[in-house]
Amino acid sequence: MQKHLAWMLAATTGMCTAFGVSGCHDGAQPTATAATLPTAQVAVAQRGNIAHVLTLAGQFQAYQVVDVHPKVSGYMRKINVDIGDIVHQGEVLAILEVPELKAQLQQTVFEMKQSQEEIDRAQHEIKRAEALNFALHAESVRLQQAADTRPGLIAQQELDDARSKDLSSQAQVDAAKAAMAAAQQHAQAARADNQRVMALENYTRVVAPLDGVVVWRYADTGALIQGGTNSNSQDLPIVRISQSSLLRLRVPVPEDDVKYINYGDPVSVRVDAVGSSFQGKVVRFTRNVNFETRTMETEIDVPNPKLTIAPGMYANTMLELARAKNVVTIPVGAVVLQGSQDVAYVLDSSNRVHIRPIQVGIQGQKLAQISSGLQVGDRVILGGQQKYQLNEAVSPLMTKEPASETQDETGGTIDMNAQASSSGGNN
C-alpha cells in the first residue's frame, strides 16, 4: 500500500513538472525552420552573349552566264578557246571568214575617194565662178559709173547686159557652193557607210564580253556560223562563258526569319566539296514569300577570285539573324508573362519573393536577353512561379545555367559525307 502511494506521488510530481515547463512557453509564437519553407529552383542573372543563327543549304550559281553569238554570219576560220579556258574581257575568242564583207569594205573605200574628188572639183568650181563674178561685177560697176558721169555716153542696152552678166555670175557662185555642200554630204554618207562595213568586218573577230570561264563550246573550225541578229534566233552560239570570279548563292529563308534579313548581313559559307569556308554577304532578296514553300529567296554574293568554287556546288550557310553581346541573360524559364507584361520572380537577400517587370530582348531556346529590370547577380525563380506569393520566404535551390547561347535554327543542310555513304551503299 505504501509503495502504491509512493508511485502515484512520483507520477503526479512528474506531470506537474511537465505542465509547468510547457506552461512557460504558452505565450510564445512558433518559429519557421528551413525544413518547413517551400523550395524553389533559382538561377542567377549573368552577363553573356545571345545569338540567333540560321543554317540553310544552297547551290552556287555563276554571277553571269553569256552565250556569245557573232554579229555577222560566216565560216569559222579559227577558234582560240575551248572548254575550261579562262578568258578576259576583250580577248579574241574566234575569227570568222566573210569574203563579201571584204568586197563591201573595198567599195566603201572607193566611194570615199570619189566623194573626196567631188569636193575638190566643187572647190575649183567655186573659185572659177568667184573669179568670173569678180570681173563681170567690176565691169558692170565701171560702166555704170561712166554713164552716171556722162549721161548718154553708154547705151542703156549695154548697161543692162553688163548688169545681167554680173547677176548671172553671182548665181554661178551660189550654184558652185551648193554643189560643194552636196559633195560634202555625199562624203559624209560614204564615211558612214565605210564605218558600218568596218564595224561588221570587226565583228568577224568575236571577243569575250566579260572575264570568265568557257563552260561550253558549240562550233569548230570550218563550220558555218549564223549571225545573232535578234533575240528570237535559235542559232547556236560559238561559246558559253560563265562569270565565276563572283558567285551567287541563293537560299530559301523561312517566313518567320524574313524580318531579320538586311542588306550587307555577313554570311559564313561552308563548301564541303572543297573543304573550305568562305565569307559572303546578303546583297539582294525578293521581298516576296513563296506561297507553297513559305520561304523568301535570298541571294548571297561570294567572292571566288581563285575559282576555287565551281557553279553548281552545294553549300551550307550560317546567317546570323540577331546578336546581343555583353548583355544580362537569364534562363527562359524565369520569364513569366502576366497579361501583356513580362515579369521575373526575384529573391531578395532574405530569400523573399518579389515580382519585378522586365523587358526581354533576343530570346533563344534556353536563355533570354533582359534589356531592363534585372542586374547581374539577381536571383530569379525557375518554373512554377504561380506557387509563390509576393514577399513569401522560400528556400532557394541554386541551379547552374550557362551565361551565353547560340540558337541554331536549321532550314535544311546538306551532309556530303552522308550522301557519299549512301551512294557507296547503293553500289
Secondary structure, 3 states (H helix, E strand, C coil): CHHHHHHHHHHHHHHHHHHHHHHCCCCCCCCCCHHHCCEEEEEECEEEEEEEEEEEEEEEEEEEEEEECCCCCEEEEEECCCCCCEECCCCEEEEEECHHHHHHHHHHHHHHHHHHHHHHHHHHHHHHHHHHHHHHHHHHHHHHHHHHHCCCCCCHHHHHHHHHHHHHHHHHHHHHHHHHHHHHHHHHHHHHHHHHHHHHHHCCEEECCCCEEEEEECCCCCCEECCCCCCCCCCCCCEEEEEEEEEEEEEEEEHHHHHHCCCCCEEEEEECCCCEEEEEEEEEECCCCCCCCCEEEEEEEEECCCCCCCCCCEEEEEEEEEEEEEEEEEEHHHCEEECCEEEEEEECCCCEEEEEECEEEEECCCEEEEEECCCCCCEEECCCHHHCCCCCECEEEECCCCCCEEEEEECCCCCHHHHHHHHHHHC
